[in-house]
Amino acid sequence: MAGELSFFEVRAADLERGETFWGGLFGWSFEEGNLPNYYMIPNSVPTGGLNGTGEGPGLHVYFSVPDITAGVERVRDLGGRADEPVGIPSGTFARCIDDQGVEFSLWQERLVQTDQRGGAEE
């Protein structure tokens, strides 16, 4: 669904302290992510991440879109800024800023198609 909150990041300067605080507050567990200094939070809704890559403290949200290219164009049409989409194993995202300076990202989940034998195709 377009506009649905699909992912969030807690940005922390110190990952260990972030794990202690957020795990203690909400009972979240943490698993190693696919980037250095990045942990996934698999038991939050929606799934989240603990980001220790140095992007500064705060929260960052990702909104689902059915077409990342169209979403980026729409942000720009409305006076916002959007980076070019970046693909990762689970999908594609684009970092954006609205026309008043609010940072967010758009997210298109990677679709896995099945072949006629029922196996996944890349």
Helices and strands as residue ranges (DSSP letters): E 5-11, H 15-26, E 31-32, E 38-41, E 48-51, E 58-64, H 68-77, E 81-82, E 86-88, E 91-97, E 103-109, E 113-114, E 120-121
